[in-house]
Amino acid sequence: MKCIVIGGIAAGMSAASKLRRMDPHAEITVYERGGYPTYGACGLPYFISGENDDHRKMIARTAEQFEAMDIHVKLKHEVVKVDAIKKQVMVRDLNTGSVFVDHFDKLMISTGTTAVVPPFAGLEAEGISVLKSMEDGLRIKEQLSAESVRTVTIVGGGYIGIEMAEALTTRGKKVRIVEMADRILTPFDQEMSDLAEQELLAKGVSLHLKEKLQSFGTEANHVASVITDRETYQTDYVLISVGVRPATAFLKDSGIHLSSNGAIITDREMRTNMPDIYAAGDCATVYHKLKKENDYLPLGTNANKCGRIVGANMAGLHEKYTGTLGSAAIKIFDLEMGRTGLSESEAKALKIETETVFIESKDHPQYYPDATPLYIKLICEKRTRTVLGAQAAGQKGAVLRIDALAIAIHNRMTADELGMVDLCYAPPFAGVWDAIHIAANAVK
């Protein structure tokens, strides 16, 4: 059996590795357009900040290590066309420019995303970048080392933009965020994004909300200013972080079904509509456990789990993904935040009648030193009191509590059950009534 994997980062290499463990005789070839396989892209902000001093630490396995597993990894090779009927792929060798055709018995697509870059005037100037790949991270870190780069403007207030605001501040840069929405981190509800904004402002980050970027001013072909619908701001560097889209343009006319945003439509076995073709990761839809339908959630957690399932199913099994909750976390200077399940706005969009609570507690009892505030929000179905979503923020312990709440939501626990669950108690860690208990017992 000849298997081809398009995309050699999270989902793709999880699939290839699982397939090799299950089928020692399968011929496995991975085509990856970049120069690095299976690296932790979420670690790039911490490499740029200097907290990680070696980009190689982000690489889980090298191409040579995969070759030792008899998985053939072809770096700097881009698949430009898929013929699902003939079971062929057209590949361009980016080193030589040559194009060739390869065939498959089974195919896995895991091409991830591309950064969204609106066609702003002045975009061609130097000093404007996106952070998407290892190559981006290496280039940005080098460019930021120039003494002339003192002020950096980040366009977009999502996860990457906010993480980079901390990274750049850590590097000693003056940071400005321009966001066209009325708040940052919109996957969180208002109460949590308010806390994030307060933390950024306290650390000297300048926030410009409800402000739309229009163009860039340049001097000697280098970016010198950002021009919004309100003001012109001088800047030495710009990071555009306004979102991503599935990297699936090469699938045009392939017959593979795509959603309205370009994501590959899959079933719970990660199969596409075409026989023997699978997809997983940020280029594909994923089943949402609570919504009970496909969703688009480009998260590394989903990519690795679904990639593993693809590998098993390419080997002949019929494993199904249990479903995502969209669990995610972020560190913002001294604040950590996490979320899982449905947000209040998502529940309303699904026309679910909810009961919500937002509480302030402590990460541990005040009679033990260094107790800090801990905020938890629960979203529950009003009739059954089933917990549907949870969000938390605090200096310590917020994200680990979200992990516990994700388990509760995964298992359809009610607020009443959660309020009496047997959690650990010791003064250095938590009170006899943990903040989770307090939030659950506050649900009316």
N, C-alpha and C positions, 0 to 999 in steps of 0.2 A: 504494500500500500504506500503510495507516494502522497505525502501531505505537505502543503505549502501554508506558511503563516505570513501574512502581510502585516508588518509592524512588530518590532522586537523590544517593546518596553514592558509594561506591566502585564496586560491581559495576554499578549502574544507569547511571552516567554513562560508565563504560568501554564498556558495551554501546551506549549511544546514540551515543557518539563514533565507535566502530568502524562501526556501521551507517551513519552519515552519510557516512563516508569511502568506503564501498562502494556506497552507493545515494544519489546526490544528490537523488533525487526522492521518497524516502519521507517521509511525514508523521510526525514523531516528537514525541510529547508525554510529558513526565515529570511525574508527580505526586509531590511530596515533602511529607510532613507537617510537617517542620521548616522553619526560616527560613533555612537555609544549604545550598547544594549542595556536593557533592564536596569535603569538607574532611578533613584528616588527623586523625581522632579520636584516634589514638595519640599525637598531640602535646599533648593536653589537660593531662596532668600537668606538662609543662614550661612550659606557659602559666601554670598555677596557681602553679608554683614561682617564676615571674618570669624564668626563663631565656629565655623568649620573651615580649617585652613587647607584642606586638600580635597579637590573635587572627586578624586578616585574613591573616597570613602562612601560616596553615594551610589557607586556601582555595585549591585548585588553579586553579579557574576560577569566575568569578562567573556568576550567572544571565544577566546581560547579555552576557557572552562566549559563552555557549551560544546565546542568541538570535541572535547574529551568525552562528552556524553553522547557523541555521534549525532549532535544537532548542528546542522550546517548554517551558520549565521553569516549572511552577506550584507555587510554594512555599506552605506552609501549606494544602495540599490533601491530605486523607487519603482513600484508597480504603477504603471500609467493606464492600464486597461485590464478588465476582467471579462472573459468570454465564458459565461456560465454554462452555455450549451456545449461548447467544445471542450470545456474544462481546461482552459488555458489562461495564462496571465502574460501580459507584455511587460517587460522589465527594462528600465533604463539604468545602465551602470553610470552613476554620477561621476565616477573617476575618469572614465574614458569617453562618455557620451554615447556609447554604443547601445543598441536596443536588441533584445532577444526575446524569444518566446519560451515559456516553460509550461509544462502540463501538470495536472494534479488529479488525484482520485478524491481527495478531500481538501477543502480550503477553509482557512480561518482568517477573518479580516479584523484587524485590531489597530487601525491607523490613527486612533486618537483624534485630536482636534487641531485646528489652526486658530491663531489669534484673530479676533475681529479688529480690523483697522479701517475706520471710516476714511473716505477720501478727503481729508483736510488739506486746505491749501498750505503749502510749505512743507508737506510731509517728506519730501525728498531730501531735506536738510540733514546734515550730520548731527548726531547727538539726540536722535529720537529712536527709541527701541521698544520692543516687546520682550517679555520674559516667558518663553515657551519651552525652550530646549536647553540641553547642556551647553551647546554652542553659544546660545544667547547669554547664559549665565557667565561663561568664561569671558565673553566680550564685554559685557556690562561691568563686571568687576574690574577689568583692566581699564576701561574708559573712566570709571569713577575715581580711579587712583590719580587722575590729573588734578593738579592744584587749582586749575581754573574752574573746576566743577565744584561750586559751593552751594548752589541752590538747585533743587530738583523738583520738577512738577510731575505728579502722578495723575493721570487721567483715568478715573474710575475708582470707586470705593467698594469693590468686592474683596474676596478673600486675598487674592494675590496683591492687589493694590495696597491693602491695609498691612499685610505682612511686610511688603517692601517699604512702607512708611517707617516701620520700626527698624528694618535693616539699614535704611539710609540714614536715619537719625543716629543709629549706633555708629555709623561711619563718620559722623560729625557733619552731615549735610543739613542744610535748612530745607525742610520738606513742605510742600504744598499739595493738597489733594483737591482736584476739581471733579465734582460729581453732579450730574444733571438731575438725579433724583433728589427727593427731599430728605433722604437719610442714607447712611452707608449700611453695608451688610444686610441687604434686604431678605436673605433667607431666614434671618432672625426677626422676631417681632419688635415693635417699637421700643418696648421697655429695655430690651437688651442692646439694640443699636444705640440708644441714648447713652448707656453706660460706656459703650465703646467710644463714642464721640467725646465723652468727658475725659476718658483716659488719653486719647490722642491730643486733645487740647492741653491737658495738664503736662504733657511731655513736649510741648512746643510745636506740634504739627499744626499747620494752618489749614482749616477746612473751608471749602467753598461749595456749599450745597445749593441745589436748584440753580446751577450755573452751567451753561452749555458751551463747550469748546467750539470755536468757529474756525480758527486757523492758527498757524504758527508764523511768527516774525523771524527773519533770518538776518545774519550778518556774516559775510564771507562764507556763505554756504553752510553755516552752522546755526542751529537753533538759538535764538536770543530772547524770544518772548512767546507766551501763549496768549491768544486773544479770545476772550469769551464774549457772551452776549451782554456782559456787564462791565468788564474791565480788561486792561492789558497788564500782564505780569511779566517782569523780567525773569528769565530762567537760564540756567547753564546746561540743563539736561532735561529730557522728557521721557517718562515711561508710560506707554499706553497700555491700559489694562481694563478694557471696557467689555470683555467677554470673549467667549470662544464659540466656534461652530464645528460640527463634525467634519473631519477631513475625508469626505466621501465624494468629492467632485469627479474623481476618476471612475466612479461607478455609473456615470451617465450612460444610458443605453445598454446597461448590463442585464436589465431585467430584475435586478435585486430591488425589492421594495424599500423605499425611504419614507420617513415621516416628513411632516411639513418643514421641519428645521434641518433636514438632511441626514438625520440619524437613521442607521440601518434598523429596520423593524425585525425583531426576533421574537421567538416564543420562549417559554420558560426553560427549554433545553438549549437555548441560544442558537437555534436554527433560523436561518433566513427562509424566504419562500422558495429558494432554489435548492434542489437536492444536493446534499453533501457540502453545502456552504454554510458556515457558521460565522457569527460575529460577536464581539464582546469588547468592553471597555468604553472609552469616551466617544467612540464613533457610533455607538449603538444604543438602542433603548434598553431599559431594564425593568423588570417587573417590580411594582411597588406593593409591598405586603398589605398596607392599609388602604390604598386607593384601589387595589385589586385590578390594576390595569398597568400598561406600560407607561413609563415616565422617562424623562431624560435627566439623569443625574450624573454628570461627569466627575466621579470620585474614584480615587485609587483603590479604595476598599472594594467597591463593586467590581472594578476591573480585574483585580486579582482573584476574587471568588468566582466570577463568571468565566474567566479564562481557565481556571482549574476545571470547571464543569465542561467547557468545550473540549479540553484535552481528554477527559474521560469519555465523552460522547463520540468523539472522533475515533476512539478505540472500540466503540461498539455498545457502550452503555446508553442509558436514557435517564441521566440524572436531571433533576429540575432545580432551578434556583428558588430557594424559599421566599425570596423577596427582600428588597432593600427598605430601610426606614429613613434613608437620607441622613444618617448620623454623620456629623462633622464637627470639627473643633478648630479654634484659632487662638493664638497667643498674641496679645496686644500689649507690649511692654509688661507692666505688672499685673495685667488682667488676663485671665483665661476664660474662654467662652465655649460652650458646646450646645448642640441641639440634636434632637432625634425625633422621628415621627412627624406628625403634621404640625405646621404652624397654625396660629389662629386664623390667618388669612386663607390658608389652604383648606382648612376645615369649613370655613364659610363658603368658599368656592364650590365645595362638594355638597353644600346645603345640609351640613351636619349641625344640629343644634348642640351647642357646647356650653360647658361651664368652665371658666378659667380662673386660676388663682395666681397671684404673684406675691411672693413672700420675701422678706429679708430676714436672714438668720445669721449664724456664725459657723465657721468651718469646724470649730470645736469650742468647748465651754470657756467662758471668759476667765474662770479661775485658773486656767492653764495659760502660760504666757503666749503672746502673739496671736490671739484670736483675731480673725479678719472677717469682714462682711461676706456673706454668701447669698446670692439671689437665685431663686428658682421660680420658674413659671411652668404650670401644668395646664394642659388642654385636655379636657375630658368630655366624653359623650354625655349629654345631660341626662338622658333617660336611664342608661345602664351604668353610668359613672365609670365606664372603661377609660383608661388612660390612653389617649391618642397621640399626645405630643408632649415634649418637655424641653426646656431651655434653662441653662444655668450660666452664671457668671460670678467670678470672684478671684481673689488673689491666689487661693489654694483650694484644691479639692473639687472644683466645679466640674471639670471634664470627667474625672473618674466617677462622679455621681451620675453624670449623663450616661456613662456605660451601664450602670446599674438600672437606670430608668429605661434604657433601650431594651434590656432583658425583660423588664416588666411589660413594656409595650409589645414586644415580640410575642409574649405569652398571654396577651389580652387580659392583663390584671386590671382590677378595678381600683379606684382610689381607696376604698375601704380595705382591700387586701394589702395594698401598698403601705397604708398607714400602720399596719401591724406586722409587717415583714420583719424577720429577725436579723437586723443589721448589727454590725460590731459597735461596741461602745468601749472607749477608753479615753480619758481626758485629752491626751495629745492628738487624738484623731477625730473624735465626734462625741456629741452629747448622748445621753441615754435616749433622748428623742432627737434623731438626726434631722438635718434640714429636709431630707426627703420625707420623713414622717410628718414633719410640720406642714409641708406643702400639701401632702396627700390628705391630711386630716383637716385642712382648711377648705377642702372642696365641699360645697354645700349640697 
